[in-house]
Amino acid sequence: WLVPAGVWSFDGTHIGALNRLAEAAGAYVQAHPTAMEFDILPLYPTAPWDWSEVEPDYEIPSSLATREGIEWIEMPKYNRVYVSGTRDGVLGRVTRALTAGDVLAPMVTDPLTTTAAAARQRGLPILANTGRIAKTTLRMPVLSETLAGGVIAPGKFVRYVDGAVTRLGIVRSTEVSMNGVADVWQNFEIETHD
């Protein structure tokens, strides 16, 4: 989206400016695992209420996980948020489709909200991060069948199958540890919604 001259200034590092621009769009910066480049990725490439239509990047049976943890979080069930620019911005009313839009999240004000598209992109993560959320943490070996040398990166969709329970979610963080050349493990957190 276009940001008019004089609306925004930043004092800091280049990556700090990129992080700030990504945040304004409801996104984050992710470094490429092997190249000197990065991607700007949306926090929610698909809204959680549409995840039944998502084809996961990975399917992980519980037999691969050596450790599993789960934390349940209850978030307010917001279905509307106002996102506003400041000096030359817009006021966007972002409402979850097929809802009354009667549970308002706190208003977000950002000088970079200068178009309706920017307001919509910023509002989606606010409405998506609502209701009952499970943060599932898994520990498993790094397998060559997965991308990027076997590491499952944040932003990927995972279907975790544990007996009769299946959870589909998005990877939020990944940590890799090594105990020798052939003993490489990853811990990652999957955000799922009920």
C-alpha positions, 0 to 999 in steps of 0.5 A: 500500500502507498504511504504518503510522504511525511506520514511516517519516519523511523529512527533505527536499524534497517531490520527494525524499519522492516519489522515495523512495516510488517507489524503495521500490515499484520505480518512479520519478517522471516529470514530465509534459512540459507540465503541472504534474503527474507520474507514478509509473511502474514500472521494469519495467511488464512483466518482460523475459521477457514482452516478446514479448507487449508491443505497442511504443509506437513502431517505429523503422527504422534509417533514422531514426537518424543515430547508433547506439551499443550497450553490452553488459552481463552481469548476474548471472542472479538468479532469487530475492530476499528483500525485507524491511521493518524495524520493522513490515514483512514478509519477501517471497520474490520468485522468478521463475516457472518457475525453480528460484529457486536464484540469490539476489540480495542481500537488500533491506531497506527500512522501507517494505516493509510489505505483500507487494505492496510486496515483490513490486513492489520485487523485480521490478526486481531480478530483471528487471535480470539476464542479458545486457542491451544498452543501445542509444543512438539519435540521431534528429530529433524527429518530430511523429508521436511523442507529447509534441511528438515526444519519446520519453519514458522508460518507453515501449517501442520496437521498433528495426529494423536490417535483419535485427536487431530489438530490443524494449526500454524507453526509459531516458533521453531528451535533447533538443537544439536547434540553431535552431527547425527543428533539434531532435534527441533522444538516447535509450537503450533497454534490451533483454534477450537 
